[in-house]
Amino acid sequence: MEKQVDKKKYPKPPKTMWSTRHQFILLFICVVMKVVCNAHYKKSKEFQAQKKSGPMLVLCNHMSALDFCYFSSPFFFKKINFVVAENMKYSKPLFAKMIEGYRCILKKQYYSDFSCIKNIKRYLDAGISVALCPEGKVAAEGKTGVIPSSIAKLVKWLGYPVATVVTKGAGLTRPKWAHTMRRGRVDSYCDMLFTAEEVKALSADEVMDKIKSALYQNEHADQLERGVKFHGTRYAEGLERLLYRCPKCGAEFAITSKGDTLTCSNCKNTVRYSKSGGLHPVGDSVCPERIDTWFDLEREVVAEEVKAENFALDYPVHLFIENEDGDGYRFVTSGDLHLDKEVVSFKSNMTDRPVKVDTVYKIGDMELIFDENSPREAVEEEFLEISRPTKNYVTVANIPGTSVDIYDEKHTYRFIFAKELAASKYTLAVEELSRLRGDKL
């Protein structure tokens, strides 16, 4: 027997757990986005039956910042809550209000957040399904990313039925690296992965294997196979934040973009990104056939680099943390972000800072504006040097090229790269160091 909602015990969730008003706001947004993004849904009989009979843990692939629309739409007029990355609150004050108003479950990305785990169970026990993306971040290259093995332990500890919502086309409608949205087709497939009995019977390794298999998606290979075109403007602009290494000469951070083309400023290798999803060399230029295969080549290079005994990366960055209101970031200091086999660290090169520094969050980007005439104040001592063991990370959250995020029990640290658009390489290095250690990814 599946776990059922005890309606006598939970006639309705406490006010601190649910907001009907925000549920209807979300439903309205979902309806609009369904039309705008040309979204379609296919729900299995087993999924429909479980939705009627009781709550479930819903695991989703994560290809777009708009994914919450795709995996909440199948639950129209059924209660569902979401595990949301804490840093989403800091993107815009509006996001902070919506997240808090909806009572979303906050999670520090790639950090042992036990309050999040307890809240997931609390909602399931109250008869409310919970959706989460095990990858923990949007897959910038359009291919399912690192899924920490801890998700299998969570599934077994919770003991609830597990569903999947796998979305195809979301990462092409709103690519993480892009400056604009595109229109094509988005398909979401809703199915059951485990019954409660299967969760108990299977080992953690078996659960993990099934989760990885069920959630795997390659947007670019799938687009070429399905023959779906995505239309938009400034089509390749921003792609250099992800595809930072020239496939012809090997120069890093020399790629520029304009319209639908990428050009290496070092060797003039030129590539066109088509609305059908392929990459095409111009003239005697060279390139892989898809975005993900180009990104895989970059990963291979980094995988070799991290094997060096003295491997290290160092980049100048600006450090931001969450503001006092919890609805944005505030500037802290500037300095150098370091990575080697032992530590992820930051060292400030400032002892005082300008008081007025604004951040502007855009699609696939984040900018900062300094007021040079602003008065100055001292940099807090706790931010002059920050160091964490590299072994704590299997990956890090990032905006391609622009920034990486690291957490501890006190703060969200956003490091914005000051010169090279190096966030993608830094993230790859963290992941490949994890693989080199033999971590289960």
N, C-alpha and C positions, 0 to 999 in steps of 0.2 A: 504493500500500500504506500502511495505517495504521501508526503506530509500534507495535511490539510489545514486550512485556516480555521481556528477555533473562533467562530463568530460570537459565541457567548463571552469569550475572554476578550476579544477585540471587536466590539461593535463598530468602532472607528478608531483610527490612530489618534494619539494625543495631539493637541494643537501644536506642540513643539516639534512634531514629526512631519506634519503635512500641511500644505496650503492649497485648498481647492482653487482659489483665485489664480495662483501661479500655474496650476495644472492647466487651466483653460487658456492662459496666456501661451503656454508651451504648445498646446494643441493648435492654437491659431497660427503660431510661427511654423509649425510642422505642415499645416495645410498650404500656407504660402510657399514654403520651400519645396513642397512636393510638386507644385506647378512650375515654379521657377527652375528647378533642377531636373525636371522631367523624371521624377522618381517613381519606381514601381516596386511592388512587394509580392513575394510568394511565401505563403505560410503553410507548413505541413499540417496534416491532421493531428499529429501528436503534439505539435506546438499549440494548436488551437485548443486541444483538450486540456493540456496542462494550464493554459492561461485561464480557463474557466474554473479549474479545480483548486488551484492554490498558487502560492508564490514560487518563484524560481530565481536562480542566479543566472543572469544573461551575460554571456561572454561575446564580445564584439571585436572585429578587426577595426583598426584605427587608421584611416587613410586621409581624413579631412577634419578640420575644425568644426565642420557642420554635421559631423556624424551623430550628434545627440538627436538631431531631427530624424535621421534614418532609423535609429534603433528605438526611438520612443513612439514613432507613428504606429507600429503594429500593436501598441498597447492602448489605443484610444479608449478612454473611459475606464481603464484599469489602472490601478495605482502602481507606479514604478518610480524608483529613485535612481540616482546616478552617482557613481564615484567620479569626482572631478578633481583634476590636478589643482592644487592650492594656488599655483601661479596664475591660473586663469582669472582669479579675482583681481589680480594686479594689472591686467591688461587695460581695462577701462572701468570707471566707476559704475557704469550700467551693468557690466558683467557681475561685479561684486554684489549689487542689489538683487539681481536675478538669482544668483547662486545662493545667496543667503535667504531670499524670500521663498525659494523652492525647497529649502532645507536639504540641499545637496550634501552628500558625504564627501568631505574634503580629504585629499591624500597628498602627502609629500612624495614626490616622484623619486623612486629608487632609494627610499629611506624606510626603515622599519617603523611603520606608523601603526601602533597597536590600537589607538583610539579609532582609526578607520576600520580595522577588522571588527572591533566590537560593535561599531555602528552598523556595519553590513548585517551582522547577525540580528541586531536589534530590529532592523526594518523587516528582515525576512520573518522573524518570529511574530511581527505585528501584521503579517499577511501582505506585505508590500514587496513586490519583486525588485531586485537590484541589478542594474546594468553596469558593467565595468569593461574597460579595454585592457587586457593583460599586458599588452605592449607598453602601456603607460605613456605613450607619446605618439603623435602622428608620424606615420612612416613616410618620410620626406621623399624617398626614392621610389615610392609607389609599390613597395614589396613588403610583406609582413616582416616586422623587425624582431628584435630580441624579446622573447617572452621569458621572464624569470621563472625558475622552477618552483618558486614559492607559491605560485598560483595553484599548483596541484595540491599542495598542503592545505591551502585555504579551502579549496573545493571539498576535500575530505573532511576537514574540521567542521565546516558548515553543515554538511550532510543533506543538503537540499537538491532537488532536481536542477539540472543545468541545461540551459538552452543556448543556442548560438544565433547571432544575427551577422551574416557575412554580406558586406556591401561591395559591389563592383561598380566602378565609375566615379565614386566620391572623390578619390584622389586626383582625378582628371578634371573634375568640375571646379575644385578649389585646391590646386596644388599648394603644398606648404611653402614652396620656394617662390611662387609666382606673385606678381603684383596685381593680378586681375583674376576674376572668375571666368569660367567658360561654361558653355551649354552643350550638353550631349544627351546622355541617358545614364541614370543611376538605378541599379537593381539591387534589392535587398532580399536575402534568402533566410527565412526564419525556420529553425528546426530544433528538435531536442537532441542533446548529446548524451546525457546520462539521466537515468532515473535515480531516485534516492537510494534504491537498493544497489544499483551499479556503482554508485559513488562509494558505498561501503565495501563492496566486494573487490573492486579493482585496487591494485597497488598505486602508489603515487607516481611511479614511472609510467605505468599504463595510462593513467589519467593524463599525464603530461603529454605523452605521445599523441593521444587522441585530440587533445586541445590544439596542439601545433598543427596537426593535419587538418582539422576542421576549420581553423582560422586562416590558413595560408591563402594569400592572394597576391598575384602579380598584375598590377593594373596595366602595365605597358604591353606585356605579352598577351593579356586578355583582350585589350583593345584591338590589337592587330588581328587577333584570331576572330573577334566578333565583327570587325569592320565598322566600328562606331566612330564617327568623327565628332570632335569637340571644337566648337567655334568660340573665338574670343579675340581680343586685341592684345597687342604687346606680348605676343604669344610665347616667345622664349625669354623675355626679360625677367631677370631674377634667377635664371637657371644656372648662371655662373656661381651662385652661392652654394649649389650642390655639386655641380660638375666643375671643380676648381682646377683640375689638372689637364693640360693639353694632351690629347691622345697621340699627337704627332711628335712634338718636341719634348714633352714631359715637363714643361714649365708650369709652376704652380701659381695660382692667383693672378694669372695673366689673361684669363678669359674675360671678354666683354660681350654684352648682349644688346641687340637692337632689333625691334620688330620680331621676326621669327628666326633670326640668325644668331649664332655664337661665333666669335672670332678671337683667335689667340693674338694678342698684341706682340708676342715674341716672334712667331713664325708665320703669322697670317693664315693659319689653318682655319677654314670657315665651314660651319655646319648649319644646316637648316632643319628646324623642328617642324614637322608637318602636322596638320590637324588630324591626320590618320594615326598619329602616334609614333611615327618612325623618325629617325635621325638620318640625314642625307648629306654626304660630303659635297662641297661645291668645288668644281674644277678638279685639281689634283690633291685636294685635301683628303684626310682620312678621319673616320670616326666609327665607334660601335653602332649597332643598328637601333638600339633603344637606350633610354635614359638609365634604366636599371643595370644594363650590361656595362655602360660607361662607368657607373658608380661602383660596380663590382670590380672593375679594373683598378680604380682608386683604392678600394679596400685591399686588393692583393698587394699593391705597392706598400701600403701602410703595414700590412701583416708582416712583410719582410723587414721593414724599418724597425719595428718594435722588438725584433729578435736581437738587435745589436746590444751589446753589454752596456754601453753608455747611452742608450736611447733617451732622448729628452726633447720636449717641445716647450718653447717659450714665446709668448705673444703679449704685446702691450694691450691692456684692456681698461675699461671703465667699470667700476663695481657699483651696482645698485642693490638695494634691499627693499622689502615691502615698507610702505609708508605707515604712519601711525594710525591712519583711518582704515588700513587694510583694503584699499581700493585702488592702489597704484604703487609705483616704485619711487624711491627717493635716491638721489645720487649720494654716494659715500666717499669714494676716492678713486684715483687712477693708479695703475701699477702694472705688474707683470704676472701673468698667469702661467704656471709651470705644470708640466706633467712628466713623470718618469715612472719606472717600474715600482717605485716605493710610495711616492706621494703625489697627490693633487694639491697644489699650493698656490697661494697668492701673496705678493709682497707689495705694499703700497710704496709709491715714490713721492707721496705728498704728506705733509703734516697738517695742512689746513686746506680748505676747499671753498669755492664760491657757494654762497647760500642759495642762489637761484639757478637751478638746472632743470629743464623740462624734458620729459620723454614723450615721444609720439609713437604709438603703436599703429602700424599699417599692416595690410595683408602681406604676409611673408616677410616682414621687416620690422625694425624698431630703430628709431632715430633719437638722438639727444641734442638739445640746444643749450649751449652755455651762455649765460649773461656775463660777459667779460667785466662789466662795471659793477657787478654784484659785490656786496661786502663778503668777507670770508669768516669762516669759523673753523675750530679745530676738528680734525678727524678723530673719531673715537678710537681709543687704544685697541679695542677688540678687533678692529678692522685693519690694523696696520700689517698684521701677518695672520694668514689663515692656512691651515694645513690639515689634510685628511688622508688616511691610507688609501692608496690606489685600489687595494684589494676589496674595498667597500663598494666598488662600482662595477656593474656589468655593462652599463651604458650611462649616458647623461641626457637630460632633456635639452633640446636646443632649437633655435630658429636657424635654419640653414645659413651658414656664412656669418650670421650676425652675432649670435650669443649662445652661451651655455648656462644652464641653471644647476646649482648644487645646493643641497639642503643640510641643515642640522636641526637639533631640537629647538633652536631659537629663531632661525632666519631662513629665508629664501635668498640665495646669493645669485644675482644675475650678472654675468660677466659679458659685457659688450665689447667686441673686438674693435680696437681703435684704428688699425691699419689694414692688414690682410683680412679677407673674408674667410677666416680660418676655422670657424665653428664646426663645419662638417668634418674637416680633417681631425680636429681635436676629438670629436665624438668617435670617429672611426678608430682612433688610437686607443681610447678607453676600452672600446669593445674588443679590439684585437689583443690588448694586454690581458683582458679577462679570458679570452680563448687560450692564450699562451699559458695562463695559470692552470688551465684545465677546468674552469668553471662550467657548470651545466647551463647551456644557453638554449 
